[in-house]
């Protein structure tokens, strides 16, 4: 079983426009959806839709719209009551596939609620093959919470610890990296942001950051290099999604050279017309860990991740694909050498983040 953990879930509303969004203008939506969301919730939804058992762990009261929607979708969930409503996120999509997201902060947590949520995760993770820690942290939860969760999982389960995937961004990702998650799943923008947290090479303005992310999506070798360098700071394997240009998988390279050094993998496919990219990256991670759980090779796991993400992007809102939507026949893969990227442990540095 695959457990997902979403500390800041949401009700995701998507509005479809028939023209590009015009700020300050009045436009009419031609379609709308409302789905339970948050990264971990989306991963569980994708797994369930594809026929893989998953348990979603999250905060929320029994009558909250997010929990009720999960129940309607047949997604197993275990929730911590809060006595407060969960947040609502809104996405606006246009015919060109451009998505604008407006995310609410979520209900505030105190130390007691934070501790109870971590205990719920530990209880739910017994016997799991993977645990996916995913999404933003709600107000009041310390920025190193994911690092605490990774440490607690390994302390609790020892040799029986599930594989741990991490899909978040910003300070929570940087703070969690030294705890050595088994797999991270950044997109191009998040990979650059994470790399900059350890090197101090952040872009100085949003336009430059977006330009660099767009360039990285077309440069898989550079993505491999950045992800490999992050292994100096605790990262193990990485699945990096590159938008319309596919994805790369970077295995955990050992500090000592060995024969048969593993190669990174790239996968891509023919152009598609995206209808909504909301949840597409989450579907990709779901596809990868589902395939890995079943014993698939890294190449086949990457292709399954691509198939899930592409199919999700072709569906409205954050609707997740079912098996009839999935096909890997049109996908291509290639190996990208990592021989010149063998780790040198002497280059390790640290990053400082606020933990209060």
DOMITOR-788968 format. One record per residue (C-alpha): residue number from 1; chain; residue in one letter; x, y, z. Coordinates in nm, 4 decimals. Example, Ala and Ser with C-alpha at 12.3 -4.5 7.8 and 13.67 -1.06 7.14 Angstrom:
<recs>
REC   vexnu   lumlum   rofi         c1         c2         c3
REC       1        A      A     1.2300    -0.4500     0.7800
REC       2        A      S     1.3670    -0.1060     0.7140
</recs>
This chain:
<recs>
REC   vexnu   lumlum   rofi         c1         c2         c3
REC       1        A      X     0.0000     0.0000     0.0000
REC       2        A      X     0.1074     0.3573    -0.0697
REC       3        A      X     0.0390     0.6157     0.2003
REC       4        A      X     0.0151     0.9825     0.1082
REC       5        A      X     0.0456     1.2655     0.3588
REC       6        A      X    -0.1073     1.6061     0.2898
REC       7        A      X    -0.0768     1.8475     0.5828
REC       8        A      X    -0.2462     2.1315     0.3917
REC       9        A      X    -0.5246     1.9800     0.1775
REC      10        A      X    -0.7772     2.1844    -0.0163
REC      11        A      X    -1.0906     2.1850    -0.2215
REC      12        A      X    -0.9563     2.2588    -0.5703
REC      13        A      X    -1.1900     2.4594    -0.7906
REC      14        A      X    -1.1017     2.4988    -1.1586
REC      15        A      X    -1.2604     2.7485    -1.3959
REC      16        A      X    -1.2179     2.7005    -1.7715
REC      17        A      X    -1.2106     3.0102    -1.9935
REC      18        A      X    -1.2581     3.0285    -2.3709
REC      19        A      X    -0.9899     3.3001    -2.4001
REC      20        A      X    -0.6732     3.4035    -2.2116
REC      21        A      X    -0.7264     3.5499    -1.8652
REC      22        A      X    -0.7563     3.9297    -1.8693
REC      23        A      X    -0.6807     4.0894    -1.5343
REC      24        A      X    -0.9286     4.3573    -1.4352
REC      25        A      X    -1.1915     4.2340    -1.6847
REC      26        A      X    -1.5127     4.0351    -1.6479
REC      27        A      X    -1.5004     3.6919    -1.8167
REC      28        A      X    -1.7409     3.4013    -1.8147
REC      29        A      X    -1.6308     3.0454    -1.7428
REC      30        A      X    -1.7303     2.7795    -1.9945
REC      31        A      X    -1.6763     2.4980    -1.7452
REC      32        A      X    -1.5930     2.4348    -1.3825
REC      33        A      X    -1.4917     2.1467    -1.1565
REC      34        A      X    -1.4404     2.1020    -0.7825
REC      35        A      X    -1.2184     1.8199    -0.6602
REC      36        A      X    -1.0423     1.7313    -0.3338
REC      37        A      X    -0.6849     1.8509    -0.3638
REC      38        A      X    -0.3452     1.9118    -0.2207
REC      39        A      X    -0.0464     1.7246    -0.3600
REC      40        A      X    -0.0743     1.4129    -0.1475
REC      41        A      X    -0.4496     1.3949    -0.1945
REC      42        A      X    -0.3980     1.4203    -0.5710
REC      43        A      X    -0.1441     1.1381    -0.5586
REC      44        A      X    -0.3923     0.9166    -0.3708
REC      45        A      X    -0.6667     1.0069    -0.6169
REC      46        A      X    -0.4413     0.9208    -0.9106
REC      47        A      X    -0.3397     0.5900    -0.7535
REC      48        A      X    -0.6996     0.4981    -0.6728
REC      49        A      X    -0.8197     0.5895    -1.0228
REC      50        A      X    -0.5461     0.3689    -1.1678
REC      51        A      X    -0.6389     0.0737    -0.9453
REC      52        A      X    -0.3543     0.0966    -0.6922
REC      53        A      X    -0.4459     0.0914    -0.3245
REC      54        A      X    -0.3619     0.4088    -0.1377
REC      55        A      X    -0.4387     0.5649     0.1984
REC      56        A      X    -0.4585     0.9443     0.2221
REC      57        A      X    -0.3560     1.0903     0.5586
REC      58        A      X    -0.4665     1.4502     0.6149
REC      59        A      X    -0.6291     1.6901     0.8571
REC      60        A      X    -1.0002     1.7637     0.8280
REC      61        A      X    -1.3363     1.7176     0.9958
REC      62        A      X    -1.5636     1.4282     0.8898
REC      63        A      X    -1.8124     1.6623     0.7203
REC      64        A      X    -1.5554     1.8765     0.5432
REC      65        A      X    -1.6148     1.8948     0.1648
REC      66        A      X    -1.2636     1.7557     0.1018
REC      67        A      X    -1.3284     1.4414     0.3094
REC      68        A      X    -1.6761     1.3955     0.1652
REC      69        A      X    -1.5395     1.4262    -0.1890
REC      70        A      X    -1.2691     1.1669    -0.1187
REC      71        A      X    -1.5347     0.9317     0.0099
REC      72        A      X    -1.7379     0.9782    -0.3088
REC      73        A      X    -1.4281     0.8977    -0.5178
REC      74        A      X    -1.3597     0.5807    -0.3202
REC      75        A      X    -1.0274     0.7083    -0.1843
REC      76        A      X    -0.9358     0.5606     0.1541
REC      77        A      X    -0.8560     0.8353     0.4033
REC      78        A      X    -0.7572     0.8771     0.7657
REC      79        A      X    -0.8074     1.2297     0.8965
REC      80        A      X    -0.7298     1.4386     1.2048
REC      81        A      X    -1.0311     1.6531     1.3083
REC      82        A      X    -0.9498     2.0238     1.3289
REC      83        A      X    -1.2743     2.1971     1.4138
REC      84        A      X    -1.2091     2.4356     1.1242
REC      85        A      X    -1.2778     2.4220     0.7489
REC      86        A      X    -1.0013     2.3307     0.5067
REC      87        A      X    -0.8904     2.5822     0.2447
REC      88        A      X    -1.0163     2.6336    -0.1094
REC      89        A      X    -0.7747     2.6791    -0.4018
REC      90        A      X    -0.8827     2.8204    -0.7360
REC      91        A      X    -0.7231     2.7531    -1.0758
REC      92        A      X    -0.8127     2.9365    -1.3963
REC      93        A      X    -0.7254     2.7674    -1.7262
REC      94        A      X    -0.7428     2.8953    -2.0841
REC      95        A      X    -0.7521     2.7198    -2.4256
REC      96        A      X    -0.3719     2.7445    -2.4613
REC      97        A      X    -0.3251     2.5384    -2.1464
REC      98        A      X    -0.2063     2.8335    -1.9350
REC      99        A      X    -0.3083     2.7880    -1.5716
REC     100        A      X    -0.3289     3.0614    -1.3084
REC     101        A      X    -0.3526     2.9378    -0.9486
REC     102        A      X    -0.4727     3.1228    -0.6385
REC     103        A      X    -0.4083     2.9243    -0.3204
REC     104        A      X    -0.5444     3.0007     0.0262
REC     105        A      X    -0.3108     2.9557     0.3275
REC     106        A      X    -0.5125     2.6908     0.5145
REC     107        A      X    -0.6189     2.6591     0.8812
REC     108        A      X    -0.3616     2.7423     1.1484
REC     109        A      X    -0.1969     2.4684     1.3583
REC     110        A      X    -0.0577     2.4834     1.7092
REC     111        A      X     0.2068     2.2517     1.8549
REC     112        A      X    -0.0505     2.0022     1.9844
REC     113        A      X    -0.2237     1.9657     1.6470
REC     114        A      X     0.1102     1.9397     1.4687
REC     115        A      X     0.2217     1.6591     1.6992
REC     116        A      X    -0.1100     1.4776     1.6611
REC     117        A      X    -0.0838     1.4958     1.2814
REC     118        A      X     0.2648     1.3439     1.2904
REC     119        A      X     0.1431     1.0617     1.5162
REC     120        A      X    -0.1437     0.9924     1.2769
REC     121        A      X     0.1072     0.9610     0.9916
REC     122        A      X     0.3193     0.7147     1.1888
REC     123        A      X     0.0184     0.5013     1.2798
REC     124        A      X    -0.1067     0.4938     0.9208
REC     125        A      X     0.2329     0.4090     0.7693
REC     126        A      X     0.2793     0.0676     0.9284
REC     127        A      X     0.3172    -0.1916     0.6531
REC     128        A      X     0.3267     0.0650     0.3695
REC     129        A      X     0.5645     0.0232     0.0767
REC     130        A      X     0.5896     0.3981     0.0084
REC     131        A      X     0.4996     0.7140     0.1975
REC     132        A      X     0.4619     1.0282    -0.0120
REC     133        A      X     0.4988     1.3514     0.1852
REC     134        A      X     0.3537     1.6209    -0.0336
REC     135        A      X     0.2439     1.9804    -0.0578
REC     136        A      X     0.2756     2.3020     0.1359
REC     137        A      X     0.2677     2.3326     0.5133
REC     138        A      X    -0.0226     2.5086     0.6860
REC     139        A      X     0.0310     2.8147     0.9064
REC     140        A      X     0.1870     2.7301     1.2420
REC     141        A      X     0.3616     2.4124     1.1273
REC     142        A      X     0.7440     2.4470     1.1482
REC     143        A      X     0.9290     2.4644     0.8199
REC     144        A      X     1.1349     2.1541     0.9085
REC     145        A      X     0.8222     1.9431     0.9677
REC     146        A      X     0.8915     1.7127     0.6719
REC     147        A      X     1.2451     1.6545     0.8026
REC     148        A      X     1.0928     1.5643     1.1389
REC     149        A      X     0.8488     1.3274     0.9666
REC     150        A      X     1.1239     1.1502     0.7706
REC     151        A      X     1.3341     1.1090     1.0850
REC     152        A      X     1.0338     0.9837     1.2847
REC     153        A      X     0.9375     0.7301     1.0184
REC     154        A      X     1.2882     0.5818     1.0125
REC     155        A      X     1.3173     0.5839     1.3910
REC     156        A      X     0.9788     0.4128     1.4266
REC     157        A      X     1.0099     0.1450     1.1588
REC     158        A      X     1.3848     0.0871     1.1306
REC     159        A      X     1.4618    -0.1664     0.8591
REC     160        A      X     1.0902    -0.1860     0.7763
REC     161        A      X     1.0692     0.1863     0.6930
REC     162        A      X     0.8730     0.2497     0.3735
REC     163        A      X     1.0408     0.4282     0.0872
REC     164        A      X     0.9848     0.8019     0.1338
REC     165        A      X     0.8975     1.0354    -0.1532
REC     166        A      X     0.8944     1.4117    -0.1009
REC     167        A      X     0.7110     1.6597    -0.3230
REC     168        A      X     0.7126     2.0129    -0.1854
REC     169        A      X     0.8997     2.3346    -0.2537
REC     170        A      X     1.0699     2.6354    -0.0995
REC     171        A      X     1.1961     2.6246     0.2572
REC     172        A      X     1.0149     2.3026     0.3539
REC     173        A      X     1.1971     2.1171     0.0744
REC     174        A      X     1.5338     2.2705     0.1573
REC     175        A      X     1.4907     2.1922     0.5270
REC     176        A      X     1.3917     1.8311     0.4534
REC     177        A      X     1.6702     1.7475     0.2097
REC     178        A      X     1.9368     1.6714     0.4762
REC     179        A      X     1.6957     1.4079     0.6170
REC     180        A      X     1.7596     1.2135     0.2931
REC     181        A      X     1.4211     1.1335     0.1377
REC     182        A      X     1.4460     0.8388    -0.1004
REC     183        A      X     1.2906     1.0330    -0.3894
REC     184        A      X     1.2212     1.4007    -0.4541
REC     185        A      X     0.9908     1.5271    -0.7296
REC     186        A      X     1.0596     1.8883    -0.8273
REC     187        A      X     0.9608     2.0556    -1.1516
REC     188        A      X     1.2118     2.2788    -1.3315
REC     189        A      X     1.1299     2.5900    -1.1306
REC     190        A      X     1.1387     2.4030    -0.8001
REC     191        A      X     1.4678     2.2321    -0.8895
REC     192        A      X     1.6321     2.5689    -0.9582
REC     193        A      X     1.4895     2.7103    -0.6355
REC     194        A      X     1.6130     2.4135    -0.4337
REC     195        A      X     1.9587     2.4208    -0.5904
REC     196        A      X     1.9819     2.7943    -0.5224
REC     197        A      X     1.8982     2.7374    -0.1544
REC     198        A      X     2.2271     2.5496    -0.1185
REC     199        A      X     2.4419     2.7535    -0.3581
REC     200        A      X     2.3085     3.1082    -0.3201
REC     201        A      X     2.2522     3.1365    -0.6944
REC     202        A      X     1.8842     3.2371    -0.6881
REC     203        A      X     1.7420     3.4565    -0.9643
REC     204        A      X     1.6940     3.8154    -0.8535
REC     205        A      X     1.3454     3.8687    -0.9984
REC     206        A      X     1.0413     3.6581    -1.0963
REC     207        A      X     1.0821     3.7168    -1.4713
REC     208        A      X     1.4400     3.5914    -1.4644
REC     209        A      X     1.3394     3.2907    -1.2513
REC     210        A      X     1.0671     3.2000    -1.5011
REC     211        A      X     1.3031     3.2398    -1.7964
REC     212        A      X     1.5610     3.0130    -1.6327
REC     213        A      X     1.2933     2.7542    -1.5546
REC     214        A      X     1.1716     2.7610    -1.9156
REC     215        A      X     1.5286     2.7113    -2.0354
REC     216        A      X     1.5842     2.4227    -1.7941
REC     217        A      X     1.2767     2.2417    -1.9265
REC     218        A      X     1.4551     2.2135    -2.2627
REC     219        A      X     1.7897     2.1067    -2.1127
REC     220        A      X     1.7550     1.7621    -1.9489
REC     221        A      X     2.1322     1.7246    -1.9091
REC     222        A      X     2.1400     2.0402    -1.6977
REC     223        A      X     1.8488     1.9123    -1.4894
REC     224        A      X     2.0443     1.5912    -1.4271
REC     225        A      X     2.3473     1.7942    -1.3213
REC     226        A      X     2.1515     2.0083    -1.0746
REC     227        A      X     1.9697     1.7102    -0.9235
REC     228        A      X     2.2961     1.5190    -0.8904
REC     229        A      X     2.4618     1.8112    -0.7141
REC     230        A      X     2.1768     1.8094    -0.4625
REC     231        A      X     2.2858     1.4612    -0.3575
REC     232        A      X     2.5715     1.6371    -0.1771
REC     233        A      X     2.3054     1.7833     0.0504
REC     234        A      X     2.0968     1.4742     0.1285
REC     235        A      X     1.8912     1.4063    -0.1836
REC     236        A      X     1.8891     1.0512    -0.3096
REC     237        A      X     1.6944     0.9776    -0.6289
REC     238        A      X     1.5016     1.2506    -0.8125
REC     239        A      X     1.2140     1.2559    -1.0593
REC     240        A      X     1.2213     1.5949    -1.2324
REC     241        A      X     0.9239     1.6889    -1.4485
REC     242        A      X     1.0039     1.9215    -1.7381
REC     243        A      X     0.6585     2.0289    -1.8544
REC     244        A      X     0.5929     1.9640    -2.2214
REC     245        A      X     0.9504     1.8377    -2.2596
REC     246        A      X     0.9052     1.5219    -2.0530
REC     247        A      X     1.0872     1.4187    -1.7380
REC     248        A      X     1.4190     1.2872    -1.6133
REC     249        A      X     1.4962     1.0339    -1.3420
REC     250        A      X     1.8269     1.0578    -1.1570
REC     251        A      X     1.9216     0.7545    -0.9448
REC     252        A      X     2.0967     0.7746    -0.6112
REC     253        A      X     2.4663     0.7891    -0.6965
REC     254        A      X     2.7070     0.6492    -0.4412
REC     255        A      X     2.9973     0.8564    -0.3102
REC     256        A      X     3.2408     0.5805    -0.4033
REC     257        A      X     3.2839     0.4980    -0.7739
REC     258        A      X     3.1741     0.1508    -0.8796
REC     259        A      X     3.1463    -0.0539    -1.1938
REC     260        A      X     2.8241    -0.0082    -1.3840
REC     261        A      X     2.7595     0.3442    -1.2537
REC     262        A      X     2.3827     0.4028    -1.2993
REC     263        A      X     2.2690     0.6326    -1.5763
REC     264        A      X     2.0029     0.8975    -1.5509
REC     265        A      X     1.6991     0.8482    -1.7713
REC     266        A      X     1.4995     1.0854    -1.9861
REC     267        A      X     1.1471     1.0233    -2.1189
REC     268        A      X     0.9387     1.2313    -2.3583
REC     269        A      X     0.6491     1.1967    -2.5978
REC     270        A      X     0.4616     1.3656    -2.8808
REC     271        A      X     0.3098     1.7053    -2.8155
REC     272        A      X    -0.0309     1.7059    -2.6485
REC     273        A      X    -0.2941     1.9764    -2.6084
REC     274        A      X    -0.3191     2.0271    -2.2321
REC     275        A      X    -0.6609     2.1033    -2.0925
REC     276        A      X    -0.5453     2.1598    -1.7348
REC     277        A      X    -0.2052     2.1059    -1.5759
REC     278        A      X    -0.3490     2.1056    -1.2215
REC     279        A      X    -0.2370     1.7819    -1.0569
REC     280        A      X    -0.0392     1.6577    -1.3578
REC     281        A      X     0.2876     1.6523    -1.1642
REC     282        A      X     0.1170     1.4713    -0.8777
REC     283        A      X    -0.0132     1.2118    -1.1227
REC     284        A      X     0.3423     1.1669    -1.2529
REC     285        A      X     0.4747     1.0913    -0.9055
REC     286        A      X     0.1834     0.8535    -0.8462
REC     287        A      X     0.2664     0.6708    -1.1678
REC     288        A      X     0.6330     0.6366    -1.0775
REC     289        A      X     0.5885     0.5003    -0.7259
REC     290        A      X     0.3024     0.2700    -0.8310
REC     291        A      X     0.5232     0.1161    -1.0973
REC     292        A      X     0.8209     0.0980    -0.8605
REC     293        A      X     0.6051    -0.0738    -0.5983
REC     294        A      X     0.5077    -0.3377    -0.8537
REC     295        A      X     0.8733    -0.4130    -0.9278
REC     296        A      X     0.9006    -0.2299    -1.2605
REC     297        A      X     1.2389    -0.1172    -1.3878
REC     298        A      X     1.3423     0.2462    -1.3536
REC     299        A      X     1.2814     0.2931    -1.7261
REC     300        A      X     0.9309     0.1498    -1.7103
REC     301        A      X     0.8576     0.3436    -1.3906
REC     302        A      X     0.9586     0.6658    -1.5644
REC     303        A      X     0.7439     0.5843    -1.8669
REC     304        A      X     0.4476     0.5096    -1.6411
REC     305        A      X     0.5035     0.8429    -1.4651
REC     306        A      X     0.5004     1.0196    -1.8018
REC     307        A      X     0.1853     0.8397    -1.9134
REC     308        A      X     0.0013     0.9352    -1.5948
REC     309        A      X     0.1100     1.2988    -1.6046
REC     310        A      X     0.0304     1.3452    -1.9731
REC     311        A      X    -0.3113     1.1829    -1.9373
REC     312        A      X    -0.3936     1.4041    -1.6378
REC     313        A      X    -0.2998     1.7175    -1.8342
REC     314        A      X    -0.5455     1.6221    -2.1091
REC     315        A      X    -0.8370     1.6042    -1.8613
REC     316        A      X    -1.0314     1.8997    -1.7180
REC     317        A      X    -0.9610     2.0404    -1.3730
REC     318        A      X    -0.7684     1.7997    -1.1545
REC     319        A      X    -0.9525     1.4890    -1.2726
REC     320        A      X    -0.7207     1.1879    -1.2603
REC     321        A      X    -0.6804     0.9347    -1.5428
REC     322        A      X    -0.8073     0.5782    -1.5308
REC     323        A      X    -0.6239     0.2845    -1.6934
REC     324        A      X    -0.8022     0.3330    -2.0283
REC     325        A      X    -0.6470     0.6815    -2.0490
REC     326        A      X    -0.2925     0.5463    -2.0139
REC     327        A      X    -0.0527     0.4452    -2.2884
REC     328        A      X     0.3263     0.4289    -2.3004
REC     329        A      X     0.3508     0.3177    -2.6651
REC     330        A      X     0.4236     0.6676    -2.7983
REC     331        A      X     0.6848     0.7507    -2.5327
REC     332        A      X     1.0590     0.7517    -2.5935
REC     333        A      X     1.3418     0.7095    -2.3433
REC     334        A      X     1.7164     0.7515    -2.3428
REC     335        A      X     1.9983     0.7139    -2.0921
REC     336        A      X     2.1936     1.0205    -1.9868
REC     337        A      X     2.5402     0.9438    -1.8554
REC     338        A      X     2.6180     1.0335    -1.4946
REC     339        A      X     2.9786     0.9122    -1.5073
REC     340        A      X     3.1187     1.2657    -1.4892
REC     341        A      X     2.8882     1.3479    -1.1980
REC     342        A      X     3.0261     1.1002    -0.9400
REC     343        A      X     2.9853     1.2557    -0.5968
REC     344        A      X     3.2659     1.4133    -0.4028
REC     345        A      X     3.1661     1.4155    -0.0349
REC     346        A      X     3.4170     1.6884     0.0499
REC     347        A      X     3.2000     1.9510    -0.1217
REC     348        A      X     2.9065     1.9239     0.1201
REC     349        A      X     2.7650     2.2540     0.2524
REC     350        A      X     2.4627     2.3459     0.4594
REC     351        A      X     2.1635     2.5749     0.4248
REC     352        A      X     2.0002     2.7750     0.7007
REC     353        A      X     1.6227     2.7953     0.7272
REC     354        A      X     1.3855     2.9290     0.9880
REC     355        A      X     1.2291     2.6502     1.1969
REC     356        A      X     0.9867     2.8455     1.4116
</recs>
